[in-house]
């Protein structure tokens, strides 16, 4: 299966939900989008060999999306990795990543090559092209600079498109990036209506549904939920489904998803 969510929570996690991150993969390569706690443990739990991981994309510099990166680099080294690992980020999180790698350098002999590439902060910017998947990015609309991503699979047995909003208010840049995707994974931090000054650059479930509708995607998965909210996941799903008019699910951690199987 081409992707799993390794976490589905907003910044304040719970016993049931960890911070949001996604692992996209084929038989030969994998890309991790955002990096919360114990990342290698989660990659292995997803059934993917850590050596298959070629790239990591950090969508923005908020703690819940980047704090696991030093652990990932360290544990990959401890488990014998020698292949290069390439990190991608907008200029702002790239600066934070540089400080991380200075603060937590890989010690000892045989450190694997670690490359950092800045993502251009423009709509539909090319990020990476592997043998079986391609990634593009567009700036979202958050409290700090952030990037939504579009992953196109072209493996022999897996083809299709998945878009991920990352943290964002509803915006046309994400609609355009997600256009015609088989699956849109969109944040739904809030339910109901919420005042603009309390949003901090996030979306409601209804707004996620409207983005899915406007982008004409086939299926919507809701993530980045607030486990401490009064709104139940089923309430969020119903809100989004009413606005979208298509199939909506609350994303499940470690459940296998495939664009080829989108309804």
Secondary structure as the mmCIF struct_conf table of DSSP 4:
data_model
#
loop_
_struct_conf.conf_type_id
_struct_conf.id
_struct_conf.beg_label_comp_id
_struct_conf.beg_label_asym_id
_struct_conf.beg_label_seq_id
_struct_conf.end_label_comp_id
_struct_conf.end_label_asym_id
_struct_conf.end_label_seq_id
STRN STRN1 UNK A 3 UNK A 7
STRN STRN2 UNK A 9 UNK A 9
BEND BEND1 UNK A 11 UNK A 12
BEND BEND2 UNK A 15 UNK A 16
HELX_LH_PP_P HELX_LH_PP_P1 UNK A 18 UNK A 18
STRN STRN3 UNK A 19 UNK A 19
HELX_LH_PP_P HELX_LH_PP_P2 UNK A 20 UNK A 20
STRN STRN4 UNK A 21 UNK A 25
BEND BEND3 UNK A 27 UNK A 28
STRN STRN5 UNK A 30 UNK A 33
BEND BEND4 UNK A 34 UNK A 34
TURN_TY1_P TURN_TY1_P1 UNK A 37 UNK A 38
HELX_RH_AL_P HELX_RH_AL_P1 UNK A 39 UNK A 45
TURN_TY1_P TURN_TY1_P2 UNK A 46 UNK A 47
HELX_RH_3T_P HELX_RH_3T_P1 UNK A 50 UNK A 52
STRN STRN6 UNK A 53 UNK A 58
BEND BEND5 UNK A 62 UNK A 62
HELX_RH_AL_P HELX_RH_AL_P2 UNK A 63 UNK A 66
TURN_TY1_P TURN_TY1_P3 UNK A 67 UNK A 68
HELX_RH_AL_P HELX_RH_AL_P3 UNK A 69 UNK A 78
TURN_TY1_P TURN_TY1_P4 UNK A 79 UNK A 80
BEND BEND6 UNK A 83 UNK A 83
STRN STRN7 UNK A 85 UNK A 89
HELX_RH_AL_P HELX_RH_AL_P4 UNK A 91 UNK A 103
TURN_TY1_P TURN_TY1_P5 UNK A 104 UNK A 104
HELX_LH_PP_P HELX_LH_PP_P3 UNK A 105 UNK A 107
BEND BEND7 UNK A 108 UNK A 108
TURN_TY1_P TURN_TY1_P6 UNK A 109 UNK A 110
HELX_LH_PP_P HELX_LH_PP_P4 UNK A 111 UNK A 113
STRN STRN8 UNK A 114 UNK A 118
HELX_LH_PP_P HELX_LH_PP_P5 UNK A 119 UNK A 120
BEND BEND8 UNK A 121 UNK A 122
TURN_TY1_P TURN_TY1_P7 UNK A 123 UNK A 124
STRN STRN9 UNK A 125 UNK A 129
BEND BEND9 UNK A 131 UNK A 132
STRN STRN10 UNK A 133 UNK A 139
BEND BEND10 UNK A 142 UNK A 144
STRN STRN11 UNK A 147 UNK A 154
BEND BEND11 UNK A 156 UNK A 157
STRN STRN12 UNK A 159 UNK A 164
BEND BEND12 UNK A 167 UNK A 167
BEND BEND13 UNK A 170 UNK A 170
HELX_RH_AL_P HELX_RH_AL_P5 UNK A 172 UNK A 178
TURN_TY1_P TURN_TY1_P8 UNK A 179 UNK A 180
BEND BEND14 UNK A 182 UNK A 182
STRN STRN13 UNK A 183 UNK A 187
STRN STRN14 UNK A 190 UNK A 190
BEND BEND15 UNK A 192 UNK A 192
HELX_RH_3T_P HELX_RH_3T_P2 UNK A 196 UNK A 198
TURN_TY1_P TURN_TY1_P9 UNK A 199 UNK A 199
BEND BEND16 UNK A 200 UNK A 201
STRN STRN15 UNK A 204 UNK A 204
HELX_RH_AL_P HELX_RH_AL_P6 UNK A 205 UNK A 215
TURN_TY1_P TURN_TY1_P10 UNK A 216 UNK A 216
BEND BEND17 UNK A 218 UNK A 218
STRN STRN16 UNK A 219 UNK A 223
BEND BEND18 UNK A 224 UNK A 224
STRN STRN17 UNK A 225 UNK A 225
TURN_TY1_P TURN_TY1_P11 UNK A 227 UNK A 228
BEND BEND19 UNK A 229 UNK A 231
HELX_RH_AL_P HELX_RH_AL_P7 UNK A 233 UNK A 244
BEND BEND20 UNK A 246 UNK A 246
STRN STRN18 UNK A 247 UNK A 250
STRN STRN19 UNK A 253 UNK A 253
TURN_TY1_P TURN_TY1_P12 UNK A 254 UNK A 254
STRN STRN20 UNK A 257 UNK A 257
HELX_RH_3T_P HELX_RH_3T_P3 UNK A 259 UNK A 261
#
